[in-house]
Amino acid sequence: MNAASFYAKAPKHLVAVDCIIFGFDEGKLKLLIMQRKVAPMAGEWSLVGGFVQEDESTNEAAARVLEHTTGLDDIYMNQLHCYGDVNRDTGARVISVAYYALIRIKNHDKPLAREHGAHWLELHEIPELIFDHGKMIEDALAALRNNAQFHPIGFELLPEKFTLSQLRSLYEEIYQKTLDKRNFRKKILSLDVMEKLEEKDKTSSKKGAHLYRFDPERYEALKRKGLVFEI
């Protein structure tokens, strides 16, 4: 059997990407979801996604979908899992490759997101989603918690300049538990991967809280010397 006939006889399936998009705003971890515009299940809540085109990889497809929805083209994203249950999509046989992404909410194109019917919701506000998208969110949260514990990916969700209180709130949202203020401060400062700025955030007090900035170059240099990032 030649190659042409071998591939011609093989079953054909659709391949999609679904994106679990995390953001952090007003002390809360949020997800960007949208109302599906096409049948089946038009009008129901869904993750942001789309089909992989013939001329692109799954990574490229996910990046395209993210930019199309948020207007951002430099987003942290990580491939999560492949979901291939036979009956997972009621419209056709569709295999989905899921990605989770971390964005700074204030940087994304809000009118563009609204144009696509996308909304930011806190974790406890997420309604029932179509297909297996709820399972994807569960898996993405588990992956986010695991990676945030050993890699400085949490900084992708914060503004460039942030307070230690904001950083602690972020990790409390990721882990869904309260962290001891003193121990967290001691631990994060001991890693020596942030630059303390002269600027202060005075929104909550006259004295103000010092702002910090993550230093990725210093982190990479320390990692080469054996630094283990763990929070």
C-alpha positions as CSV (number, residue, x, y, z in Angstrom):
1,M,0.0,0.0,0.0
2,N,1.4,3.4,-1.0
3,A,1.4,6.4,1.3
4,A,-1.4,8.2,-0.6
5,S,-3.8,5.3,-0.2
6,F,-2.7,4.6,3.4
7,Y,-3.6,8.2,4.4
8,A,-6.7,8.3,2.2
9,K,-8.2,5.3,4.0
10,A,-7.5,6.7,7.5
11,P,-10.4,8.2,9.4
12,K,-10.7,12.0,9.4
13,H,-11.2,13.9,12.6
14,L,-11.5,17.6,13.5
15,V,-8.8,19.1,15.8
16,A,-9.6,22.1,18.0
17,V,-7.8,24.2,20.6
18,D,-9.5,25.4,23.8
19,C,-8.0,28.0,25.9
20,I,-8.4,28.4,29.7
21,I,-7.5,32.1,30.1
22,F,-6.6,33.2,33.7
23,G,-6.4,36.8,34.9
24,F,-6.0,38.5,38.2
25,D,-8.0,41.6,39.1
26,E,-9.1,43.3,42.3
27,G,-7.6,40.5,44.4
28,K,-9.4,37.8,42.6
29,L,-8.4,35.1,40.1
30,K,-10.7,35.2,37.1
31,L,-11.4,33.2,33.9
32,L,-12.4,34.5,30.5
33,I,-15.3,32.6,29.1
34,M,-17.8,33.3,26.3
35,Q,-21.2,32.5,25.1
36,R,-21.1,30.1,22.2
37,K,-22.4,31.6,18.9
38,V,-22.9,28.4,16.9
39,A,-24.9,25.2,17.2
40,P,-24.8,22.8,18.9
41,M,-25.4,24.5,22.2
42,A,-25.5,28.1,20.9
43,G,-25.8,30.6,23.7
44,E,-24.3,28.3,26.3
45,W,-21.1,29.2,28.2
46,S,-17.9,28.0,26.7
47,L,-14.1,28.3,26.9
48,V,-12.5,30.4,24.1
49,G,-11.4,28.1,21.3
50,G,-11.4,27.3,17.6
51,F,-10.3,24.7,15.0
52,V,-6.7,24.2,14.0
53,Q,-6.2,25.3,10.4
54,E,-4.3,23.2,7.8
55,D,-1.3,25.5,7.8
56,E,-0.7,25.9,11.5
57,S,0.4,23.9,14.5
58,T,-1.7,23.6,17.6
59,N,0.5,26.1,19.4
60,E,0.0,28.6,16.5
61,A,-3.7,28.0,16.6
62,A,-3.9,28.7,20.3
63,A,-1.8,31.8,20.0
64,R,-4.1,33.0,17.1
65,V,-7.3,32.3,19.2
66,L,-5.8,34.2,22.2
67,E,-4.8,37.2,20.1
68,H,-8.2,37.2,18.2
69,T,-10.0,37.4,21.6
70,T,-7.7,39.5,23.7
71,G,-5.7,41.6,21.2
72,L,-2.5,40.4,22.9
73,D,0.2,38.5,21.0
74,D,2.8,37.9,23.7
75,I,1.0,35.7,26.2
76,Y,2.3,33.1,28.5
77,M,0.6,29.8,27.6
78,N,1.2,26.2,28.3
79,Q,-0.2,23.1,26.7
80,L,-2.4,21.3,29.2
81,H,-3.8,18.1,27.8
82,C,-5.4,16.4,24.8
83,Y,-9.1,15.6,25.2
84,G,-10.3,12.9,22.9
85,D,-13.4,11.1,24.2
86,V,-15.4,9.9,21.3
87,N,-18.6,11.7,22.3
88,R,-17.1,14.8,23.9
89,D,-18.5,17.2,21.3
90,T,-22.1,16.6,20.2
91,G,-21.5,18.3,16.9
92,A,-18.8,16.1,15.4
93,R,-15.8,13.9,16.3
94,V,-13.5,16.6,17.6
95,I,-10.2,16.1,19.4
96,S,-9.3,19.2,21.5
97,V,-5.8,20.3,22.6
98,A,-6.2,22.5,25.7
99,Y,-3.9,25.3,26.7
100,Y,-4.0,27.5,29.8
101,A,-2.9,31.1,29.5
102,L,-2.0,33.9,31.9
103,I,-2.6,37.5,31.0
104,R,-2.6,40.9,32.7
105,I,-6.3,41.8,32.5
106,K,-5.6,45.5,32.3
107,N,-3.5,45.0,29.2
108,H,-6.1,43.2,27.1
109,D,-8.4,44.7,24.5
110,K,-11.7,44.9,26.5
111,P,-13.9,46.1,23.6
112,L,-12.5,43.2,21.4
113,A,-13.3,40.7,24.2
114,R,-16.8,42.1,24.5
115,E,-17.3,41.9,20.8
116,H,-16.7,38.2,21.0
117,G,-19.1,37.9,23.9
118,A,-16.3,37.1,26.4
119,H,-16.6,37.9,30.1
120,W,-14.3,37.7,33.1
121,L,-15.8,35.8,36.0
122,E,-14.4,34.8,39.4
123,L,-13.9,31.1,39.9
124,H,-17.0,30.7,42.1
125,E,-19.1,32.5,39.4
126,I,-18.3,30.1,36.6
127,P,-21.6,28.6,35.3
128,E,-22.0,25.1,33.8
129,L,-20.0,25.0,30.6
130,I,-20.4,23.0,27.4
131,F,-18.9,19.6,26.6
132,D,-15.9,18.8,28.9
133,H,-14.8,22.4,29.4
134,G,-15.5,22.1,33.1
135,K,-13.0,19.3,33.3
136,M,-10.5,21.4,31.4
137,I,-10.8,24.2,34.0
138,E,-10.3,21.7,36.8
139,D,-7.1,20.3,35.1
140,A,-5.9,23.8,34.3
141,L,-6.2,24.9,37.9
142,A,-4.3,21.9,39.1
143,A,-1.5,22.6,36.6
144,L,-1.4,26.3,37.5
145,R,-1.1,25.5,41.2
146,N,1.7,23.0,40.5
147,N,3.6,25.2,38.2
148,A,3.2,28.3,40.4
149,Q,4.7,26.5,43.3
150,F,8.0,25.8,41.5
151,H,8.1,28.4,38.7
152,P,7.7,32.2,38.8
153,I,4.7,32.2,36.4
154,G,2.5,34.0,38.9
155,F,4.2,37.3,38.0
156,E,2.6,36.9,34.5
157,L,-0.8,37.8,36.2
158,L,0.4,40.9,38.0
159,P,1.1,44.4,36.7
160,E,4.8,45.2,36.2
161,K,4.9,47.0,39.6
162,F,3.2,45.4,42.5
163,T,3.1,45.2,46.3
164,L,3.9,42.2,48.5
165,S,0.3,42.2,49.6
166,Q,-0.9,42.0,46.0
167,L,1.6,39.1,45.4
168,R,0.4,37.3,48.5
169,S,-3.2,37.7,47.5
170,L,-2.5,36.3,44.1
171,Y,-0.9,33.1,45.6
172,E,-3.8,32.8,48.0
173,E,-6.2,32.9,45.1
174,I,-4.2,30.3,43.1
175,Y,-3.9,27.9,46.1
176,Q,-7.4,28.9,47.5
177,K,-6.1,29.2,51.0
178,T,-4.8,31.8,53.4
179,L,-1.1,32.3,53.6
180,D,0.7,33.6,56.7
181,K,1.7,37.2,55.9
182,R,5.1,37.1,57.8
183,N,6.2,33.7,56.5
184,F,5.2,34.6,52.9
185,R,7.1,37.9,53.0
186,K,10.2,36.1,54.4
187,K,10.1,33.3,51.8
188,I,9.5,35.5,48.8
189,L,12.2,38.0,49.7
190,S,14.7,35.2,50.4
191,L,14.5,34.1,46.8
192,D,16.0,37.5,45.8
193,V,14.3,37.6,42.4
194,M,12.5,40.9,42.8
195,E,13.7,44.5,42.7
196,K,12.4,46.8,45.4
197,L,11.5,50.2,44.0
198,E,11.5,53.6,45.6
199,E,7.9,54.1,44.5
200,K,5.0,53.3,46.9
201,D,1.4,52.4,46.5
202,K,-0.6,54.7,48.7
203,T,-4.1,53.6,47.7
204,S,-4.7,51.9,51.0
205,S,-2.7,54.0,53.5
206,K,-0.9,57.3,53.8
207,K,2.4,55.6,54.6
208,G,2.1,53.4,51.5
209,A,3.6,50.1,50.6
210,H,6.7,49.6,48.6
211,L,6.3,48.5,45.0
212,Y,8.4,45.6,43.6
213,R,9.2,44.4,40.2
214,F,10.1,40.8,39.1
215,D,13.6,40.6,37.6
216,P,13.6,37.7,35.1
217,E,17.3,38.1,34.2
218,R,18.3,37.8,37.8
219,Y,16.0,34.8,38.2
220,E,17.6,33.1,35.2
221,A,21.1,33.8,36.5
222,L,20.2,32.5,40.0
223,K,18.5,29.4,38.5
224,R,21.7,28.6,36.6
225,K,23.5,28.7,40.0
226,G,21.0,26.2,41.5
227,L,18.2,28.4,42.8
228,V,15.0,26.4,43.5
229,F,12.0,28.6,43.2
230,E,9.3,27.3,45.6
231,I,6.4,29.1,47.3
